[in-house]
């Protein structure tokens, strides 16, 4: 285990490593976001030396030759130029005709994390400082413009952990394996059928995400159909089961106790020039735990989102309402998510002044017939911070932030995040498991996250990221057993 002083030595060494880069220029650098938070929330960043990764709806490919957060969205259809390094030549291996080729790639990611009171005192012995190692190999076969087969295998290890986290420890396993069958519809439309096992982030990745902070992402097994009217509309329809993780090798499989289905529609140009999304999905779980209660959970989520991004400002507003049943109780829960920012693109270090505010409902009448606690389906646990101290239930937060780019390959974001309970009659939901401090009657203020995130895109293929969050618990939380918490994360990620 690293002692506290050694943890700060690591932090200082990382910061020192950034300094020599401030005066250098890398022709290969690109801003490929390691966490869906930045890109999916439409955060403006300075123009890097190469095209940046972007969050992509449905089956639309990304810009040609650009590494992406979701590897299955990459476009390597263009043959490599003469003299291209081998690591790039394997991304397009011609197999006869110009539109039939094999693309090989992978990822090597090391992620050191150090939590002090990861459960904020909810349980004893909640410190943890593991090193995660994620290895990936992928093969993407394109047979003409209409048929594609994608396979990704991975090995996931965790070293030095004080307690095990299953998504970090899956040995050699099949991460994704699917076939795309694309049918053209008119001059600009197409529909793609995708049977198999796959990742499936929706919208801005806040409520249905990929769990990228852990070694193994959320994946699903079933069928997805995507209609694309290029440049204007995408419609996703899906019926899947989440993949259950098991210890061992090549033994993960679809869950037999939960299912997920829905429709997600995204229009690029809606009212007032805003992008507009609308969706419904249903997550059925035979056994669910919510605070002190457990039971069968049949939960519908209905939502709308409006968003826009320009070089100088960005906006993302989303509202969701939940119906269904939890045990014998009807569900009536809701959430509102807001994120916006102004980027001073002609000012030194390209500052972005950002503001995020979220409200996730809690239960106002524990003895009533309705369950009012909002429960996201497959949330981005790092939405509040990479530390993921809190689940997105009975929670409100306001987060003003400042993002600076001292170099085109480096971004630094800092800011305080102020957190409250939505309802005093409901508890505080902690971490990915959703375990909760019991409801207590005193103040709603929970505490403050002090956040720092630094990204350095060292080369086209290599990125380093540093996260630091200190949580200062409120007096009301500490009086009920809560504690301050601290999180340090240092990540290196090599993609090819």
C-alpha positions as CSV (number, residue, x, y, z in Angstrom):
1,X,0.0,0.0,0.0
2,X,1.2,3.5,-0.8
3,X,1.7,5.7,2.2
4,X,0.0,9.1,2.1
5,X,3.2,10.9,1.5
6,X,4.1,8.6,-1.3
7,X,0.8,9.2,-3.0
8,X,1.5,12.9,-3.0
9,X,5.0,12.2,-4.4
10,X,3.3,10.4,-7.3
11,X,1.1,13.4,-7.8
12,X,4.0,15.8,-7.8
13,X,5.9,13.7,-10.2
14,X,3.0,13.6,-12.7
15,X,2.7,17.4,-12.5
16,X,6.4,17.8,-13.0
17,X,6.2,15.6,-16.1
18,X,3.8,18.1,-17.7
19,X,6.1,21.0,-17.5
20,X,8.6,20.1,-20.2
21,X,5.7,19.6,-22.6
22,X,4.4,23.1,-22.3
23,X,6.8,24.4,-24.8
24,X,6.7,21.5,-27.2
25,X,4.5,20.7,-30.1
26,X,3.4,17.2,-31.1
27,X,2.1,16.8,-34.6
28,X,0.5,13.5,-33.6
29,X,-1.4,14.8,-30.5
30,X,-5.1,14.6,-30.4
31,X,-7.7,15.1,-27.7
32,X,-9.2,11.7,-27.3
33,X,-11.3,11.8,-24.1
34,X,-10.5,9.0,-21.7
35,X,-13.8,9.5,-19.9
36,X,-17.1,10.0,-21.6
37,X,-17.7,13.0,-19.2
38,X,-15.8,15.6,-21.3
39,X,-16.9,14.7,-24.8
40,X,-20.4,13.6,-24.1
41,X,-21.2,16.7,-22.1
42,X,-20.2,18.9,-25.0
43,X,-17.3,20.5,-23.2
44,X,-15.4,22.8,-25.6
45,X,-11.6,22.3,-25.6
46,X,-8.9,23.9,-27.6
47,X,-8.2,22.7,-31.2
48,X,-5.6,19.9,-30.9
49,X,-3.0,19.0,-33.4
50,X,-5.1,16.2,-34.8
51,X,-8.9,15.7,-35.0
52,X,-10.5,14.9,-31.6
53,X,-12.6,12.0,-30.6
54,X,-16.3,12.5,-30.3
55,X,-19.3,10.8,-28.9
56,X,-21.2,9.2,-31.8
57,X,-24.9,8.3,-31.9
58,X,-26.1,5.0,-33.2
59,X,-23.8,3.4,-35.8
60,X,-22.3,6.5,-37.4
61,X,-18.5,6.2,-37.9
62,X,-16.1,8.8,-36.6
63,X,-13.7,10.9,-38.6
64,X,-11.4,8.9,-40.8
65,X,-8.3,7.6,-39.1
66,X,-9.0,9.0,-35.6
67,X,-8.8,6.8,-32.5
68,X,-12.1,6.9,-30.6
69,X,-13.2,6.2,-27.1
70,X,-15.6,3.6,-28.5
71,X,-13.4,1.6,-30.8
72,X,-16.2,0.2,-32.9
73,X,-17.0,3.8,-34.1
74,X,-13.6,4.2,-35.8
75,X,-13.3,4.6,-39.5
76,X,-10.1,3.0,-41.1
77,X,-11.6,2.6,-44.6
78,X,-8.8,4.7,-46.2
79,X,-5.7,2.8,-47.1
80,X,-2.5,3.9,-45.2
81,X,-0.1,6.2,-47.0
82,X,3.3,4.9,-48.0
83,X,5.8,4.9,-45.1
84,X,3.0,4.8,-42.5
85,X,4.3,3.1,-39.2
86,X,3.3,-0.5,-38.7
87,X,1.0,0.4,-35.7
88,X,-1.1,2.4,-38.1
89,X,-0.8,0.1,-41.2
90,X,-2.5,-2.8,-39.3
91,X,-5.6,-0.6,-39.0
92,X,-6.3,-1.2,-42.7
93,X,-5.1,-4.5,-44.2
94,X,-6.6,-4.8,-47.7
95,X,-8.3,-8.1,-48.6
96,X,-9.0,-7.7,-52.3
97,X,-11.5,-5.0,-53.3
98,X,-11.0,-1.5,-52.0
99,X,-13.9,-1.7,-49.5
100,X,-13.0,-5.1,-48.1
101,X,-10.3,-5.0,-45.4
102,X,-9.4,-6.1,-41.9
103,X,-8.6,-3.6,-39.1
104,X,-6.5,-4.8,-36.1
105,X,-6.1,-2.8,-32.9
106,X,-6.0,-2.8,-29.2
107,X,-5.4,-1.0,-25.9
108,X,-3.0,-1.2,-22.9
109,X,-4.3,0.8,-19.9
110,X,-2.8,1.0,-16.5
111,X,-4.8,2.9,-13.8
112,X,-3.6,3.4,-10.3
113,X,-6.3,4.6,-7.9
114,X,-6.0,5.5,-4.2
115,X,-9.2,5.9,-2.1
116,X,-9.3,7.1,1.4
117,X,-12.8,6.2,2.8
118,X,-14.2,5.1,-0.6
119,X,-17.6,4.5,1.2
120,X,-17.3,7.8,3.2
121,X,-17.5,5.8,6.5
122,X,-20.6,3.8,5.5
123,X,-18.5,0.7,6.2
124,X,-15.3,-0.1,8.0
125,X,-12.0,-0.7,6.2
126,X,-13.0,1.3,3.1
127,X,-9.5,2.4,2.0
128,X,-8.3,0.9,-1.2
129,X,-5.3,1.5,-3.5
130,X,-5.3,-1.0,-6.4
131,X,-3.5,-0.9,-9.7
132,X,-5.8,-1.9,-12.6
133,X,-4.4,-3.3,-15.9
134,X,-6.7,-3.5,-19.0
135,X,-5.5,-5.3,-22.1
136,X,-7.5,-5.4,-25.3
137,X,-7.1,-6.8,-28.8
138,X,-9.7,-6.2,-31.5
139,X,-10.4,-7.3,-35.1
140,X,-12.8,-5.4,-37.3
141,X,-13.6,-7.1,-40.7
142,X,-15.4,-5.1,-43.4
143,X,-16.8,-7.1,-46.4
144,X,-18.0,-4.5,-48.8
145,X,-20.1,-1.6,-47.6
146,X,-22.9,-3.7,-46.0
147,X,-21.3,-6.4,-43.9
148,X,-19.1,-6.1,-40.9
149,X,-17.9,-8.4,-38.1
150,X,-16.3,-7.0,-34.9
151,X,-14.5,-9.0,-32.1
152,X,-12.8,-7.7,-29.0
153,X,-11.1,-9.9,-26.4
154,X,-9.7,-8.6,-23.2
155,X,-7.8,-9.5,-20.1
156,X,-8.4,-7.5,-16.8
157,X,-6.2,-7.6,-13.7
158,X,-6.2,-5.8,-10.4
159,X,-3.2,-5.7,-8.1
160,X,-2.8,-4.7,-4.5
161,X,-6.5,-4.2,-3.8
162,X,-7.8,-4.3,-0.2
163,X,-11.1,-5.5,-1.4
164,X,-12.0,-7.1,-4.8
165,X,-14.0,-5.3,-7.5
166,X,-15.4,-7.9,-9.9
167,X,-15.4,-5.6,-13.1
168,X,-11.6,-5.1,-12.5
169,X,-10.8,-8.8,-12.3
170,X,-12.2,-10.6,-15.3
171,X,-9.4,-12.7,-16.8
172,X,-9.4,-13.4,-20.5
173,X,-12.9,-12.9,-21.8
174,X,-14.9,-12.0,-24.9
175,X,-15.7,-8.3,-24.5
176,X,-17.6,-7.7,-27.7
177,X,-18.6,-9.9,-30.7
178,X,-21.2,-8.6,-33.2
179,X,-22.1,-8.5,-36.8
180,X,-23.4,-5.4,-38.6
181,X,-25.7,-5.9,-41.6
182,X,-26.4,-2.5,-43.2
183,X,-29.2,-1.9,-45.7
184,X,-29.3,1.3,-47.7
185,X,-32.6,3.2,-47.7
186,X,-32.7,5.9,-50.4
187,X,-29.8,8.2,-51.1
188,X,-28.9,9.2,-47.5
189,X,-30.5,6.7,-45.2
190,X,-29.6,3.3,-43.9
191,X,-30.6,0.7,-41.3
192,X,-28.1,-1.4,-39.5
193,X,-29.0,-4.6,-37.6
194,X,-26.5,-5.6,-34.9
195,X,-26.9,-9.0,-33.2
196,X,-24.3,-10.1,-30.7
197,X,-22.5,-8.8,-27.7
198,X,-21.7,-5.0,-27.7
199,X,-21.3,-1.8,-25.8
200,X,-24.3,0.5,-26.0
201,X,-23.9,4.0,-24.6
202,X,-27.0,6.2,-25.2
203,X,-27.2,10.0,-25.7
204,X,-24.7,11.9,-23.6
205,X,-23.8,8.8,-21.6
206,X,-25.1,10.1,-18.3
207,X,-27.8,7.6,-17.6
208,X,-26.7,4.7,-19.9
209,X,-22.9,4.7,-20.0
210,X,-20.0,2.3,-20.4
211,X,-18.4,2.3,-16.9
212,X,-15.0,3.2,-18.3
213,X,-13.4,3.9,-15.0
214,X,-13.3,0.1,-14.3
215,X,-11.5,-2.4,-16.4
216,X,-14.7,-4.1,-17.9
217,X,-17.3,-1.8,-19.4
218,X,-21.0,-2.4,-19.4
219,X,-21.9,-4.7,-22.3
220,X,-25.1,-6.3,-23.5
221,X,-26.1,-9.3,-25.5
222,X,-29.1,-9.2,-27.9
223,X,-30.2,-7.1,-30.9
224,X,-29.8,-3.5,-31.7
225,X,-31.3,-1.8,-34.9
226,X,-30.1,1.7,-35.9
227,X,-31.7,3.8,-38.5
228,X,-29.6,6.7,-39.8
229,X,-30.7,9.6,-41.9
230,X,-27.2,11.0,-42.4
231,X,-26.8,14.5,-41.0
232,X,-30.2,14.8,-39.4
233,X,-31.6,11.8,-37.6
234,X,-30.8,8.5,-35.8
235,X,-33.2,6.0,-34.3
236,X,-32.0,3.2,-32.0
237,X,-34.2,0.3,-31.1
238,X,-32.8,-2.4,-28.8
239,X,-33.7,-5.6,-26.8
240,X,-30.8,-6.9,-24.8
241,X,-29.7,-8.5,-21.6
242,X,-26.8,-7.1,-19.6
243,X,-23.7,-9.3,-19.6
244,X,-23.1,-10.8,-16.1
245,X,-19.4,-10.9,-15.1
246,X,-18.1,-14.1,-13.5
247,X,-14.6,-15.1,-12.2
248,X,-12.7,-17.2,-14.7
249,X,-12.0,-17.2,-18.4
250,X,-14.4,-17.0,-21.3
251,X,-17.4,-17.6,-19.1
252,X,-19.4,-14.3,-19.0
253,X,-22.9,-14.6,-20.3
254,X,-26.2,-12.7,-20.5
255,X,-28.1,-12.1,-17.3
256,X,-31.0,-14.4,-16.6
257,X,-32.5,-12.0,-14.0
258,X,-32.5,-8.7,-15.9
259,X,-33.5,-7.4,-19.3
260,X,-33.2,-4.0,-21.0
261,X,-35.1,-2.7,-24.0
262,X,-36.1,0.7,-25.5
263,X,-36.0,3.3,-28.2
264,X,-33.7,6.3,-28.5
265,X,-34.3,9.1,-31.1
266,X,-31.8,11.9,-31.8
267,X,-32.4,14.8,-34.2
268,X,-29.4,16.9,-35.1
269,X,-31.5,20.0,-35.8
270,X,-34.6,20.6,-33.7
271,X,-36.3,23.8,-32.4
272,X,-34.1,26.9,-32.1
273,X,-31.3,25.0,-33.9
274,X,-30.8,22.7,-30.9
275,X,-30.1,19.0,-31.2
276,X,-33.1,17.1,-29.7
277,X,-33.3,13.6,-28.2
278,X,-36.3,11.7,-27.0
279,X,-36.2,8.2,-25.5
280,X,-38.0,5.4,-23.6
281,X,-36.3,2.4,-22.1
282,X,-37.3,-0.3,-19.6
283,X,-35.0,-2.1,-17.2
284,X,-36.5,-5.2,-15.5
285,X,-34.6,-6.7,-12.5
286,X,-35.9,-9.7,-10.6
287,X,-34.0,-8.6,-7.5
288,X,-33.1,-5.0,-6.7
289,X,-32.0,-3.2,-3.5
290,X,-32.9,0.4,-2.8
291,X,-32.0,1.7,0.6
292,X,-33.6,-0.5,3.3
293,X,-35.9,-2.3,0.8
294,X,-35.5,-5.0,-1.8
295,X,-37.7,-6.5,-4.4
296,X,-38.5,-6.9,-8.0
297,X,-37.9,-3.7,-10.0
298,X,-39.7,-3.0,-13.3
299,X,-38.7,0.6,-14.2
300,X,-39.5,2.7,-17.3
301,X,-37.5,5.8,-18.0
302,X,-39.0,8.5,-20.3
303,X,-36.8,11.4,-21.2
304,X,-35.9,14.4,-23.5
305,X,-32.7,16.2,-24.1
306,X,-31.7,19.4,-25.9
307,X,-28.1,20.2,-26.7
308,X,-25.8,22.4,-28.8
309,X,-22.2,23.0,-29.2
310,X,-20.3,25.8,-30.9
311,X,-16.7,27.0,-30.6
312,X,-17.7,29.5,-28.0
313,X,-20.5,27.9,-25.9
314,X,-22.2,24.6,-25.2
315,X,-25.5,23.5,-23.6
316,X,-26.9,20.2,-22.6
317,X,-30.2,20.0,-20.8
318,X,-32.0,16.7,-20.0
319,X,-35.1,15.7,-18.1
320,X,-36.2,12.1,-17.2
321,X,-39.3,10.6,-15.5
322,X,-39.6,7.1,-14.2
323,X,-42.6,4.9,-13.8
324,X,-43.2,1.2,-13.0
325,X,-43.1,-0.8,-9.9
326,X,-40.6,-1.6,-7.1
327,X,-41.9,-4.5,-5.1
328,X,-45.5,-3.6,-4.2
329,X,-44.9,0.1,-4.7
330,X,-45.5,2.3,-7.8
331,X,-42.5,4.3,-9.1
332,X,-42.8,8.0,-9.5
333,X,-39.2,9.4,-9.8
334,X,-37.5,12.1,-11.9
335,X,-34.2,13.8,-12.7
336,X,-33.1,17.1,-14.3
337,X,-29.5,17.5,-15.6
338,X,-28.0,20.8,-16.8
339,X,-24.6,21.5,-18.2
340,X,-23.3,24.6,-20.0
341,X,-20.2,26.6,-20.6
342,X,-18.6,29.5,-22.3
343,X,-15.2,29.2,-24.0
344,X,-13.0,32.2,-24.6
345,X,-11.4,30.8,-27.7
346,X,-9.3,33.9,-28.4
347,X,-7.9,34.2,-24.9
348,X,-4.6,32.7,-23.7
349,X,-5.0,29.1,-22.5
350,X,-8.6,29.1,-24.0
351,X,-10.5,29.2,-20.7
352,X,-13.9,27.6,-20.4
353,X,-16.2,28.7,-17.6
354,X,-18.6,25.8,-16.9
355,X,-21.6,25.2,-14.8
356,X,-23.2,21.8,-14.1
357,X,-26.4,21.3,-12.0
358,X,-28.3,18.1,-11.4
359,X,-31.3,17.0,-9.4
360,X,-32.1,13.3,-8.9
361,X,-35.3,12.7,-6.9
362,X,-35.5,11.0,-3.5
363,X,-38.3,9.4,-1.6
364,X,-40.3,11.9,0.3
365,X,-42.7,9.5,2.0
366,X,-41.0,6.2,3.0
367,X,-44.3,4.7,4.3
368,X,-46.3,5.8,1.2
369,X,-47.5,3.7,-1.8
370,X,-45.0,5.3,-4.2
371,X,-41.3,4.9,-4.5
372,X,-39.8,8.4,-5.4
373,X,-36.1,7.5,-5.5
374,X,-34.6,8.0,-9.0
375,X,-32.5,5.0,-10.1
376,X,-30.5,5.3,-13.4
377,X,-30.2,2.2,-15.5
378,X,-26.4,2.0,-16.2
379,X,-25.1,5.3,-15.0
380,X,-21.9,7.1,-15.5
381,X,-20.7,6.7,-12.0
382,X,-18.1,9.4,-12.6
383,X,-20.7,12.0,-13.5
384,X,-20.2,13.8,-10.1
385,X,-16.5,13.1,-10.0
386,X,-14.2,10.3,-11.1
387,X,-14.1,9.3,-7.4
388,X,-17.7,8.0,-7.8
389,X,-18.4,8.5,-4.1
390,X,-22.1,9.0,-4.9
391,X,-24.8,7.2,-6.9
392,X,-27.3,9.3,-8.9
393,X,-30.2,8.9,-6.4
394,X,-31.6,11.5,-4.0
395,X,-28.9,13.8,-5.0
396,X,-28.5,17.5,-6.0
397,X,-25.3,19.2,-7.0
398,X,-24.0,22.5,-8.4
399,X,-20.5,22.5,-9.9
400,X,-18.9,25.6,-11.3
401,X,-15.7,24.8,-13.1
402,X,-12.7,26.3,-14.9
403,X,-10.9,24.5,-17.8
404,X,-7.6,25.8,-19.0
405,X,-5.3,24.6,-21.8
406,X,-1.7,25.7,-21.2
407,X,-0.8,23.7,-24.3
408,X,-2.9,22.4,-27.1
409,X,-2.3,18.8,-25.9
410,X,-3.0,19.5,-22.2
411,X,-6.3,20.5,-20.4
412,X,-6.8,21.1,-16.7
413,X,-10.2,21.4,-15.1
414,X,-10.8,22.5,-11.5
415,X,-13.8,23.4,-9.4
416,X,-15.8,22.8,-6.2
417,X,-19.0,20.6,-6.4
418,X,-21.6,21.3,-3.8
419,X,-23.9,18.4,-2.9
420,X,-27.2,18.0,-1.1
421,X,-29.8,15.4,-0.6
422,X,-33.0,16.0,-2.5
423,X,-35.2,14.7,0.4
424,X,-34.4,14.5,4.1
425,X,-36.7,11.4,4.3
426,X,-34.3,9.5,2.1
427,X,-30.7,8.4,2.6
428,X,-27.4,9.1,0.8
429,X,-26.6,6.5,-1.8
430,X,-22.9,5.6,-2.0
431,X,-20.9,4.3,-4.9
432,X,-21.7,1.9,-7.7
433,X,-23.6,-0.6,-5.4
434,X,-26.1,2.1,-4.3
435,X,-25.6,1.2,-0.6
436,X,-27.1,4.0,1.5
437,X,-26.7,5.9,4.7
438,X,-30.1,5.6,6.4
439,X,-32.3,8.7,6.2
440,X,-31.7,11.2,8.9
441,X,-33.7,14.3,9.8
442,X,-31.1,17.0,10.0
443,X,-29.7,19.2,7.2
444,X,-29.8,18.2,3.5
445,X,-26.3,19.5,2.8
446,X,-24.0,16.5,2.2
447,X,-20.6,18.1,1.6
448,X,-18.3,19.5,-1.1
449,X,-16.1,17.7,-3.7
450,X,-12.9,19.6,-4.6
451,X,-12.0,18.4,-8.1
452,X,-9.0,18.4,-10.3
453,X,-8.5,16.7,-13.6
454,X,-5.5,17.0,-16.0
455,X,-5.3,15.4,-19.4
456,X,-2.1,15.2,-21.5
457,X,-2.3,13.7,-25.0
458,X,1.3,12.8,-25.3
459,X,1.0,11.3,-28.8
460,X,-1.7,10.2,-31.2
461,X,-1.7,6.8,-29.3
462,X,-0.8,7.7,-25.7
463,X,-2.7,9.7,-23.1
464,X,-2.1,10.4,-19.5
465,X,-4.8,11.5,-17.1
466,X,-4.7,12.6,-13.5
467,X,-7.7,12.9,-11.2
468,X,-7.9,14.2,-7.6
469,X,-11.0,14.7,-5.5
470,X,-11.2,15.6,-1.9
471,X,-14.7,15.3,-0.3
472,X,-15.3,17.5,2.7
473,X,-18.3,16.0,4.6
474,X,-20.9,18.3,6.1
475,X,-21.5,18.4,9.8
476,X,-24.8,16.7,9.5
477,X,-23.2,13.8,7.6
478,X,-20.3,13.4,10.0
479,X,-22.7,13.4,13.0
480,X,-24.4,10.3,11.4
481,X,-21.1,8.4,10.9
482,X,-20.0,10.0,7.6
483,X,-16.3,10.8,6.9
484,X,-14.2,12.9,4.6
485,X,-12.9,11.1,1.6
486,X,-10.0,11.4,-0.9
487,X,-9.4,10.0,-4.3
488,X,-6.3,10.0,-6.5
489,X,-6.2,8.4,-9.9
490,X,-3.3,8.3,-12.4
491,X,-4.0,6.6,-15.7
492,X,-1.9,5.9,-18.8
493,X,-3.7,4.7,-21.9
494,X,-2.1,3.5,-25.1
495,X,-4.4,2.8,-28.0
496,X,-3.5,1.3,-31.4
